[in-house]
Each structure stands twice: as C-alpha cells, then as structure tokens.
Amino acid sequence: MIQMHTPTKSSLSDTRKYPESIRLAADSSPAKVGELLMGFSIFQDLESWELQVLSKNFRLFNVDAGAALFSEGDEGDFMALIVEGAVELTKQNDPKGPVKIGTEGLGRTLGEMALIDGEPRSATARFLKGGKVLILTRSNFESMMNEHPRLGIDFLWRICRVLSQRLRRTTGSLSERLN
C-alpha cells in the first residue's frame, strides 16, 4: 500500500526550493496553466473539471539557458512538461564525462519515473536555451490522488502510456545498435 500524506488545501502550494535559474512565471494562474496543458496530447481529451484540478496542481516556470532542471542522482520529487525550449539529457556513465542520451522539446514530459517511484534521477536534464516548463511536485500529485482518486488513476494511466511508448522506442534503438 502506498503511504501518502494527508491532503490539505495548503499542500497545493509549491513549497519546493528551486535554484535562481528556475523561476515561477509571472502568469502561473490556473487559467494559463490549463491553456498550456490542453496543448499536450496526453491531456487533450480531459473533461473540464479534470483540467481545472490539474491546472491547480501544476506550476509554470521560466528556466534559464544552461540551467539543469534536475541532475542525475537528485531526489525525484517532481515531473515536468516542456512548454518552450529544448532539454538535453545526459548520463554520467563514462570516465571522460557525461554522455548525451537524447534531446526533448516542446510537448515532451520529463521526470515521470521519479514522480512515480521516488528513486533518484537517472539522468541530467539541462536546457539548451531558455525555456518554460510546467511542474507537478510529488506533494501536489499525492494531494490530487487523495482528493480526486479517479483523476489520479487516469493521470497515472496517461503517464504509463508515455513511459511505455518511450520504452518501445528505446528497445527499438537498442535492437538497431546491436545488429
């Protein structure tokens, strides 16, 4: 059984500490966030009440060029949706330095695995140019799960589909490299 904290209205605020290179956007209102969420294919078929709940739990942030959204080994306490910009993903598995494992851009999600399993980050995500992200913290995710279980389950299924698609692509790439 998953232990989640008791939800309160105050738990819907983002109390996570961010570096100076990641700042809350001037317009991070639920209306603006909802508008941005509708641009992501995984949320396009949401009912209006579901979109309203999600909009209250995500926050919009500006990210400076070169800033690490998260680093390999960091605590996995949020997921992000890329609204603007491109993110380079690297993994430290070479004595010569980090190895690029991919680039993600507009409409892509990052950090879903850590949101679900709470494990440390498996890679570093660094913005190539300035950009914007929508962030859902674990605290807000757990509050949403407790207050709106049906939506929470639906949200998890959507994330599972994203992870499944990513795993299929990775398996295909690995198969091509082994041949």
SULDASUL-V15087 format. One record per run of one state. SS is the DSSP state (H for helix, E for strand, - for the rest). FROM is the first residue (numbers start at 1). LEN is the number of residues. If there is no record, write none. Layout:
SS/FROM/LEN + SS/FROM/LEN
This chain:
-/1/8 + H/9/4 + -/13/9 + E/22/3 + -/25/5 + H/30/8 + -/38/3 + H/41/3 + -/44/4 + H/48/10 + E/58/6 + -/64/4 + E/68/3 + -/71/7 + E/78/7 + -/85/2 + E/87/5 + -/92/7 + E/99/6 + -/105/4 + E/109/2 + -/111/1 + H/112/6 + -/118/6 + E/124/4 + -/128/3 + E/131/7 + H/138/10 + -/148/1 + H/149/30 + -/179/1
